[in-house]
Amino acid sequence: MDQGLVRYGSTSGRWVLLATVLGSSLAFIDATVVNIALPAIGRDLGADAAALQWTINGYALSLASLILLGGSLGDRYGRKRVFLVGVGWFAAASLLCGLAPTDELLIAARVLQGIGGALLTPGALAILEASFEPGDRSRAIGAWSGLGGVGGALGPFLGGWLVEVADWRLIFLINVPIAAFVMVVAARHVPESRNSAAARQLDVAGVLTGAAGLGGLTYGFTAWPEQGPGSAAVLGALAVGVAGMVAFVLVERRSEHPMLPLEVFRAKAFSGANLVTFLVYAANGGVFFLVVLNLQVVAGFSPLTGGIALLPVTVLMLALSARAGALGQRIGPRIPMTVGPLICATGLVLLSMVGEGASYWWNVLPAVIVFGLGLSLLVAPLTATALGALEDRFAGIASGVNNAVARAAGLLSVAVLPLAAGLGGGSLTESSTLHPVYRTSMLICAGLMVAGGVLAFLLMPRRLPAHHPTRSFCDPAGPPTHSREHVRAQQK
């Protein structure tokens, strides 16, 4: 076994997996659980609707704007080091959120939380890619997907319970001891890795243009539903976003030390995996936003029943994601990435039929199970392909790009899908208005899944190329412990 790399199922491998799952779950859960606490926050701090909206959007904005930077910093200065900084930053910002005396300070702390999330999120996947033996990486990523799904599912329940029986501040304060545990485990058990060829200078122009591009697009699409597509704020933000992304590409093409080396997109599998990611996560964004809403408004389910309706998806991903990752490793990514979205599309067609008077057991559960089986087959091979299509030295960049694509797709979907489905000036809280919009939206999402499956069949290779693994080392600023020349000499 290569020095510094761990095996899936080993004691070291379990510790690495635990640290990355818990660390990334902090960012995933805080993206959704705060919604539950908004009424209590408004009452306690006297916050108006705009302030409550920015409590959500401030986090999403800084996270999406800087997530590429987080991946690039990990490649340059050490993925473990940047991951630990991100977790510590997130914990400190969470403490500020929990102690915030005013809505203005809460919003500022949420922006800081998003920065911490941008540092730790790409690092978690990059650590898995760089720490595990090549033959075990797909299984590790599959387990990460399944266990992360459990955290995402349990988070809202824990948050709701804390708000109901105690205080909304605890949904932030509970992050602090969890983050401390993650930092102890990661410091002791996660091997360090980085791209030894990466330039030490920070690509300031790339950081600024990339943040402006992602931030402008994120803000524009987030504000779209409330302010309308003709709003000056929406149009201005989208214009800044598009201009920023164009400038980012031009800057990265000319930079001697780019934050995002554009050469990575020459890899057909990497570009294809991110195109599939965009389509699949755009569909997922619509599903997880509209299904629960439809169950409550149209079908008459209680908030609790509606909230747990999609729980079987999490259970299936927990049980099957590691196996799906191993399957993708054995037979290649093309088949699972083609068949998985088609199964998801079938489940979404079934979900589109859920309407007034629907039974959970007969109308909802079968569709949810089909959808969950498709996601379980798809997600781990998709993530493994997005990371494994590039050389290991680009693991942080690959993770940052894939995370940014997935988050942008979800934001775009939630903003645009109801409009594309014919919402117009109607309300999503009225049954007569929501039901046709929901039905059309589910069919659109099914179409996105089919398109993702077709693209996967056309663009995904039968096998991913084998790369030399990134060697681990003790000093993040030092060279790898084994060079490729040393490995070749050992093999001779």
Secondary structure, DSSP 8 states (H G I E B T S, - for coil): --TT-B-TTSHHHHHHHHHHHHHHHHHHHHTTTHHHHHHHHHHHHT--HHHHHHHHHHHHHHHHHHHHHHHHHHHHH-HHHHHHHHHHHHHHHHHHHHH-SSHHHHHHHHHHHHHHHHHHHHHHHHHHHHHB-GGGHHHHHHHHHHHHHHHHHHHHHHHHHHHHHS-TTHHHHTHHHHHHHHHHHHHHH--B---TTS-SS--HHHHHHHHHHHHHHHHHHHHHHHH-TT-HHHHHHHHHHHHHHHHHHHHHHH-SS-SS-GGGGGSHHHHHHHHHHHHHHHHHHHHHHHHHHHHHHTS---HHHHHHTTHHHHHHHHHHHHHHHHHHHHH-SHHHHHHHHHHHHHHHHHHTT--TT--IIIIIHHHHHHHHHHHHHHHHHHHHHHHHTS-GGGHHHHHHHHHHHHHHHHHHHHHHHHHHTT-TT--TTSHHHHHHHHHHHHHHHHHHHHHHHHHHHHH--SS---------BS-TTS--SS-HHHHHHHH-
